[in-house]
Amino acid sequence: MENQHQNGSHQQQQHPSRPRSQGSQFGQKGRSRGQLDNSSGHESRGSARSKNSRNNRHNNHQHHPKRRQQRGKLQRQDSGLSNASEHSELSGISSVSSGSRGAEAALLTNSQHSAVSSRRAMYSRQDSGRSFSSASSCTSYSSDESLSMSSSQKFMHNYKKPVMPAKSQYVALDCEMVGTMTGKSLCARVVLIDWKGRTVLDQYVKPTEEITDYRTFVSGITAAQIENAPSLQEVRPLVQARLSGKILVGHGLANDLECMGVDHPWHMVRDTALYEPFMKMHYGQMNPRKLKELAKEKLQRDIQVDGMAHDPAEDAIAALDLYKSHRPRWEACMTSQIKEGQRVLVEQQKQREQYEQYFAGLPMIAFAP
């Protein structure tokens, strides 16, 4: 027996690979498959148990008496809110009264209160939209009423209305000129108009140079009118006295003041030729327009009719009326320009004082002759 056992063990040692290797391989495969099947079975059973437990918890949660009571309360509240919204839609009320809302909110818990408040906000938005649409649909105006409403509305400026100067401070100026031998245009007639269109000064002027072109078809000046007229040196003081402290209005005032040799402060000049809303864009540059065009467009007035001489009083009144049509906006612009000019002057004065202090602290260097 010992020999047989030794021979068997010897045979097994001589052939260790085939039966045992095959058996061990099949055995390992079988065990691995079994283990996998067992593990998958355990997992599937575990997942089924977890699903069953979740379903049981969910069912218990759903069918719990307290949960059922809470759901019933929420459903009754939702139905009450919907009934209230329908009632508000029928009766014209856009929302539920605040007292009932406060009483209901006191009975709810925090979580329920947040949920119901969101629903109430939705209902209130819907109700407000319905009430607004119903109101807008009920109120309809005729075209005549809308026109009357729009015309009755007061025009609102988009700027702060400035303090207006007194009307007695305004004077309108216009001059008529003639051509001379040197090619200059000299004043032959000067007219001043006050705020109400009354003539303040109407004076013919005799130029000191020889006249070559009276321009009668435009200016209306003839040789007989200026033959015995005073000279410009006599008329200039009269003009300066009437312009002192006044706001000067006109069209192309730079030419009128230059031909008379009179200066006027820039902030007291209202020139309709240089006012930007009255100018036109030409090749990217703002250019002045004719007084005739502005009077026709803005005032619906015909002046400087072709074939007739110009009336300086009529031209001065037209320029004054153009200024009146834009007076608040114009004065606001002038006020801002004056403030900006004052600010620049103050800065220049400070810079001048700083330069003086700086150079005063430097040592004086004496140069030998």
C-alpha positions as CSV (number, residue, x, y, z in Angstrom):
1,M,0.0,0.0,0.0
2,E,2.8,2.3,0.8
3,N,4.4,1.5,-2.5
4,Q,1.2,2.1,-4.4
5,H,0.8,5.4,-2.7
6,Q,4.3,6.3,-3.5
7,N,3.9,5.2,-7.1
8,G,0.7,7.2,-7.4
9,S,2.3,10.2,-5.9
10,H,5.3,9.7,-8.2
11,Q,3.0,9.5,-11.2
12,Q,1.2,12.6,-10.1
13,Q,4.6,14.3,-9.7
14,Q,5.6,13.1,-13.2
15,H,2.5,14.5,-14.8
16,P,1.6,17.5,-12.6
17,S,0.3,19.8,-15.4
18,R,-2.4,18.1,-17.4
19,P,-5.1,16.8,-15.0
20,R,-4.5,19.2,-12.3
21,S,-3.9,22.2,-14.4
22,Q,-7.1,21.5,-16.4
23,G,-9.1,20.7,-13.3
24,S,-7.7,23.8,-11.5
25,Q,-8.5,26.0,-14.5
26,F,-12.0,24.6,-14.8
27,G,-12.4,24.8,-11.1
28,Q,-11.2,28.4,-11.0
29,K,-13.5,29.4,-13.8
30,G,-16.3,27.6,-12.2
31,R,-15.6,29.3,-8.9
32,S,-15.3,32.7,-10.5
33,R,-18.5,32.3,-12.4
34,G,-20.3,31.1,-9.3
35,Q,-18.9,34.0,-7.3
36,L,-20.0,36.4,-10.0
37,D,-23.5,34.9,-10.1
38,N,-23.7,35.0,-6.3
39,S,-22.5,38.6,-6.2
40,S,-24.9,39.7,-8.9
41,G,-27.7,37.9,-7.1
42,H,-26.8,39.6,-3.9
43,E,-26.7,42.9,-5.7
44,S,-30.0,42.4,-7.4
45,R,-31.6,41.3,-4.2
46,G,-30.0,44.3,-2.4
47,S,-31.3,46.7,-5.0
48,A,-34.7,45.1,-4.9
49,R,-34.7,45.4,-1.1
50,S,-33.6,49.1,-1.3
51,K,-36.3,49.8,-3.9
52,N,-39.0,48.0,-1.8
53,S,-37.8,50.0,1.3
54,R,-38.0,53.3,-0.6
55,N,-41.4,52.4,-2.0
56,N,-42.6,51.4,1.5
57,R,-41.3,54.6,2.9
58,H,-42.9,56.6,0.1
59,N,-46.2,54.9,0.6
60,N,-46.0,55.4,4.3
61,H,-45.1,59.0,3.7
62,Q,-47.9,59.5,1.3
63,H,-50.5,57.6,3.3
64,H,-49.5,59.0,6.7
65,P,-52.5,60.6,8.4
66,K,-50.7,63.9,9.1
67,R,-49.5,64.0,5.5
68,R,-53.0,63.4,4.3
69,Q,-54.3,66.2,6.5
70,Q,-51.6,68.6,5.2
71,R,-52.4,67.7,1.6
72,G,-56.0,68.2,2.2
73,K,-55.3,71.7,3.7
74,L,-53.2,72.6,0.7
75,Q,-55.8,71.4,-1.7
76,R,-58.5,73.4,0.1
77,Q,-56.3,76.4,0.1
78,D,-55.6,76.1,-3.6
79,S,-59.3,75.6,-4.3
80,G,-60.1,78.7,-2.2
81,L,-57.5,80.8,-4.0
82,S,-58.8,79.7,-7.4
83,N,-62.3,80.5,-6.3
84,A,-61.2,83.8,-5.0
85,S,-59.4,84.6,-8.3
86,E,-62.5,83.6,-10.3
87,H,-64.6,85.7,-8.0
88,S,-62.2,88.7,-8.5
89,E,-62.3,88.2,-12.2
90,L,-66.1,88.3,-12.3
91,S,-66.5,91.1,-9.8
92,G,-63.6,93.2,-11.0
93,I,-61.5,92.8,-7.9
94,S,-57.9,92.1,-8.8
95,S,-56.7,90.4,-5.5
96,V,-57.9,88.8,-2.3
97,S,-58.3,91.0,0.7
98,S,-55.2,91.4,2.9
99,G,-57.1,90.4,6.1
100,S,-58.0,86.9,4.8
101,R,-54.5,86.4,3.6
102,G,-53.1,87.3,7.0
103,A,-55.5,84.9,8.8
104,E,-54.7,82.0,6.5
105,A,-50.9,82.7,6.8
106,A,-51.2,82.5,10.6
107,L,-52.5,78.9,10.3
108,L,-49.8,77.6,8.1
109,T,-46.4,76.3,8.9
110,N,-43.2,77.7,7.4
111,S,-42.9,75.3,4.5
112,Q,-46.6,75.5,3.7
113,H,-46.5,79.2,4.0
114,S,-43.7,79.5,1.4
115,A,-45.6,77.2,-1.0
116,V,-48.9,79.0,-0.7
117,S,-47.2,82.4,-0.9
118,S,-45.7,81.4,-4.3
119,R,-49.1,80.3,-5.5
120,R,-50.7,83.5,-4.3
121,A,-48.1,85.6,-6.1
122,M,-48.9,83.7,-9.3
123,Y,-52.6,84.2,-8.8
124,S,-52.2,87.8,-8.0
125,R,-50.1,88.4,-11.1
126,Q,-52.8,86.6,-13.2
127,D,-55.5,88.6,-11.6
128,S,-53.7,91.9,-12.0
129,G,-53.0,91.1,-15.7
130,R,-56.7,90.3,-16.1
131,S,-57.8,93.5,-14.4
132,F,-55.4,95.6,-16.4
133,S,-56.5,94.0,-19.7
134,S,-60.1,94.4,-18.8
135,A,-59.5,98.1,-17.8
136,S,-57.6,98.7,-21.0
137,S,-60.3,97.1,-23.0
138,C,-63.1,99.0,-21.3
139,T,-61.4,102.5,-21.6
140,S,-61.5,103.5,-25.3
141,Y,-61.1,107.1,-26.5
142,S,-62.1,108.6,-29.7
143,S,-59.6,110.3,-32.0
144,D,-60.9,113.7,-31.1
145,E,-60.5,113.1,-27.4
146,S,-57.0,111.8,-27.9
147,L,-56.1,114.8,-29.9
148,S,-57.5,117.1,-27.2
149,M,-55.6,115.3,-24.5
150,S,-52.3,115.5,-26.5
151,S,-52.8,119.2,-27.2
152,S,-53.7,120.0,-23.6
153,Q,-50.5,118.4,-22.4
154,K,-47.8,121.0,-21.5
155,F,-44.6,120.8,-23.4
156,M,-41.8,119.6,-21.2
157,H,-38.3,120.8,-21.8
158,N,-35.3,118.5,-21.2
159,Y,-33.3,121.2,-19.6
160,K,-33.6,123.4,-16.5
161,K,-35.4,126.6,-17.4
162,P,-33.0,129.5,-16.6
163,V,-33.9,132.9,-15.2
164,M,-35.1,135.0,-18.1
165,P,-33.8,138.6,-18.5
166,A,-36.4,141.4,-18.4
167,K,-38.0,142.0,-21.8
168,S,-37.0,145.7,-21.5
169,Q,-33.4,144.6,-21.9
170,Y,-33.7,143.4,-25.5
171,V,-33.0,145.4,-28.6
172,A,-33.0,144.2,-32.2
173,L,-30.6,145.7,-34.7
174,D,-30.4,145.7,-38.5
175,C,-28.3,147.8,-40.9
176,E,-28.4,148.6,-44.6
177,M,-25.1,149.0,-46.4
178,V,-23.7,150.5,-49.6
179,G,-20.6,149.7,-51.6
180,T,-17.6,152.1,-51.7
181,M,-14.6,152.7,-53.9
182,T,-12.3,150.6,-51.6
183,G,-14.7,147.6,-51.9
184,K,-15.9,147.9,-48.3
185,S,-19.5,147.8,-47.2
186,L,-20.3,150.9,-45.1
187,C,-23.4,151.6,-43.0
188,A,-26.0,153.8,-44.7
189,R,-29.0,153.1,-42.4
190,V,-29.3,151.8,-38.8
191,V,-32.6,150.6,-37.1
192,L,-33.1,149.6,-33.5
193,I,-36.3,147.8,-32.4
194,D,-37.5,147.0,-28.8
195,W,-39.2,143.9,-27.5
196,K,-42.6,145.0,-28.6
197,G,-41.5,145.8,-32.1
198,R,-41.4,149.6,-31.6
199,T,-38.8,151.6,-33.4
200,V,-36.1,152.9,-31.0
201,L,-33.8,154.4,-33.6
202,D,-34.0,154.8,-37.3
203,Q,-31.2,156.9,-38.7
204,Y,-29.6,157.3,-42.1
205,V,-25.8,157.6,-42.2
206,K,-23.5,159.3,-44.7
207,P,-20.4,157.2,-45.4
208,T,-17.0,159.0,-45.3
209,E,-15.8,157.2,-48.5
210,E,-17.1,157.7,-52.0
211,I,-20.1,155.5,-52.8
212,T,-19.9,153.4,-55.9
213,D,-23.0,151.2,-55.4
214,Y,-26.1,152.2,-53.5
215,R,-27.6,148.7,-53.9
216,T,-31.0,150.3,-54.1
217,F,-32.7,147.1,-55.3
218,V,-31.7,145.5,-52.0
219,S,-31.1,148.2,-49.5
220,G,-33.6,150.8,-50.7
221,I,-30.9,153.5,-50.2
222,T,-30.8,156.4,-52.6
223,A,-28.4,159.4,-53.0
224,A,-31.1,161.8,-51.9
225,Q,-31.7,160.0,-48.6
226,I,-28.1,160.1,-47.4
227,E,-27.0,163.5,-49.0
228,N,-27.7,165.5,-45.8
229,A,-27.4,162.6,-43.3
230,P,-25.1,162.8,-40.3
231,S,-21.7,161.0,-40.5
232,L,-20.9,157.7,-38.7
233,Q,-18.9,159.5,-36.0
234,E,-22.1,161.4,-35.0
235,V,-24.4,158.4,-35.2
236,R,-22.1,155.9,-33.4
237,P,-22.5,157.5,-29.9
238,L,-26.3,157.3,-30.2
239,V,-26.1,153.6,-31.1
240,Q,-23.7,152.9,-28.3
241,A,-25.9,154.7,-25.7
242,R,-29.0,152.6,-26.7
243,L,-27.0,149.3,-26.7
244,S,-25.4,149.8,-23.3
245,G,-26.5,147.1,-20.9
246,K,-28.9,145.6,-23.5
247,I,-29.1,142.1,-25.1
248,L,-28.6,142.6,-28.8
249,V,-30.7,140.5,-31.2
250,G,-30.2,140.3,-34.9
251,H,-29.1,138.3,-38.0
252,G,-25.5,138.5,-39.0
253,L,-24.7,141.0,-36.2
254,A,-20.9,140.7,-36.8
255,N,-21.2,142.5,-40.1
256,D,-23.6,145.2,-38.7
257,L,-21.3,145.9,-35.7
258,E,-18.2,146.0,-37.8
259,C,-19.6,148.4,-40.3
260,M,-20.5,150.8,-37.5
261,G,-17.3,150.3,-35.5
262,V,-19.2,149.2,-32.3
263,D,-18.3,146.5,-29.9
264,H,-20.7,144.5,-27.7
265,P,-20.1,141.8,-25.1
266,W,-20.3,138.3,-26.6
267,H,-22.6,137.0,-23.8
268,M,-25.1,139.8,-24.6
269,V,-25.4,138.9,-28.3
270,R,-28.1,136.7,-29.8
271,D,-27.3,136.2,-33.4
272,T,-29.9,134.0,-35.3
273,A,-27.3,133.4,-38.0
274,L,-25.0,131.6,-35.5
275,Y,-27.6,129.8,-33.5
276,E,-27.0,126.1,-34.2
277,P,-30.7,125.0,-34.4
278,F,-31.1,127.6,-37.1
279,M,-28.1,126.5,-39.1
280,K,-27.7,123.9,-41.7
281,M,-25.2,121.1,-42.3
282,H,-23.1,121.5,-45.5
283,Y,-20.3,119.0,-46.2
284,G,-19.9,118.3,-42.5
285,Q,-19.8,121.9,-41.5
286,M,-22.6,124.1,-39.9
287,N,-23.3,127.1,-42.1
288,P,-25.8,130.0,-41.4
289,R,-29.0,130.3,-43.3
290,K,-30.7,133.3,-44.8
291,L,-33.1,135.2,-42.7
292,K,-35.7,134.9,-45.4
293,E,-35.6,131.1,-45.3
294,L,-35.8,131.0,-41.5
295,A,-38.8,133.4,-41.4
296,K,-40.6,131.3,-43.9
297,E,-39.9,128.0,-42.2
298,K,-40.1,129.0,-38.5
299,L,-42.5,131.9,-38.6
300,Q,-44.5,131.2,-41.8
301,R,-43.8,134.8,-42.8
302,D,-42.7,136.3,-46.1
303,I,-40.0,138.9,-45.9
304,Q,-37.4,140.3,-48.4
305,V,-39.8,139.7,-51.3
306,D,-38.1,139.5,-54.7
307,G,-38.2,142.7,-56.6
308,M,-38.7,144.8,-53.5
309,A,-36.1,146.5,-51.3
310,H,-35.5,145.2,-47.8
311,D,-37.0,146.9,-44.8
312,P,-34.5,146.9,-41.9
313,A,-37.3,147.3,-39.4
314,E,-39.0,144.2,-40.8
315,D,-35.8,142.2,-40.7
316,A,-35.1,143.2,-37.1
317,I,-38.6,142.2,-36.0
318,A,-38.2,138.8,-37.8
319,A,-34.9,138.1,-36.1
320,L,-36.5,139.1,-32.7
321,D,-39.4,136.7,-33.3
322,L,-37.1,133.9,-34.2
323,Y,-35.3,134.5,-30.9
324,K,-38.6,134.5,-29.0
325,S,-39.5,131.1,-30.5
326,H,-36.3,129.5,-28.9
327,R,-35.8,131.9,-26.0
328,P,-35.8,129.4,-23.0
329,R,-33.4,126.9,-24.8
330,W,-31.2,129.7,-26.1
331,E,-30.9,131.3,-22.6
332,A,-30.1,127.9,-21.1
333,C,-27.3,127.5,-23.6
334,M,-26.0,131.0,-22.9
335,T,-26.1,130.4,-19.2
336,S,-24.0,127.2,-19.5
337,Q,-21.5,129.0,-21.8
338,I,-21.2,131.9,-19.3
339,K,-20.5,129.5,-16.4
340,E,-17.9,127.6,-18.5
341,G,-16.2,130.9,-19.4
342,Q,-16.1,131.9,-15.8
343,R,-14.6,128.6,-14.8
344,V,-11.9,128.9,-17.5
345,L,-11.1,132.4,-16.3
346,V,-10.7,131.2,-12.7
347,E,-8.4,128.4,-13.7
348,Q,-6.3,130.8,-15.8
349,Q,-6.0,133.2,-12.8
350,K,-4.9,130.3,-10.5
351,Q,-2.3,129.2,-13.0
352,R,-1.0,132.8,-13.3
353,E,-0.7,133.0,-9.5
354,Q,1.1,129.7,-9.3
355,Y,3.6,130.8,-12.0
356,E,4.2,134.0,-10.2
357,Q,4.9,132.2,-6.9
358,Y,7.2,129.8,-8.6
359,F,9.3,132.4,-10.3
360,A,9.3,134.6,-7.2
361,G,11.0,131.8,-5.3
362,L,13.8,131.4,-7.8
363,P,17.1,133.2,-7.2
364,M,17.8,136.2,-9.3
365,I,20.8,135.7,-11.6
366,A,22.7,138.8,-12.5
367,F,24.4,138.8,-15.9
368,A,27.6,140.7,-16.4
369,P,27.4,143.4,-19.0
